[in-house]
């Protein structure tokens, strides 16, 4: 059996944490279940990350970075409407192929809001910065048009909510959407 380096283990923890936090949320996911998924002990997990919060932040940042990179790659060399359509299709494919990406995003928003409600503004700083990178990537791809960027992200969030709530593609809440943006079952 080949031994993994600490960096490879750290990467395994981030990937496992994305799945576990996506499905169980920050408060509902134990570090024990993450360690078990990776095949390491909890003490080893805490040698790689100083806290559960650090693991969650690493998983959230990775999720945000991967989504931003999907937008960046999809819009490369395109402008305006072509970029918007390509980014929308790439995102649709991403969350259809990896629903945990969508769930992780939603858990990230909930965790930040919960921390804020309890007075912890620092918890969300890195996640807000990562979201701003995504916002800027989308805005630049759409010609730095603030209205277009906002509209694109607003539709994306509405799609996130509808998919998260389990609305089937034939439900009336999808009326008004171009059918190409709806996710398959």
Protein Blocks (a to p, Z undefined) as FASTA:
>chain_A
ZZddfklmmmmmmmmmmmmmmmnojmlpcfklmmmmnopafklmmmmpgbfklmmmmmmm
mmmmmmmmmmmmmmgopahjlmmmmmmmmmmmmmmmmmmlmmmmmmmmmmmmmmmmnopa
klmmmmmmmmmmmmmmmmmmnoopaklmmmmmmmmmmmmmmmmnopafkbmklgoiafkl
pccZZ
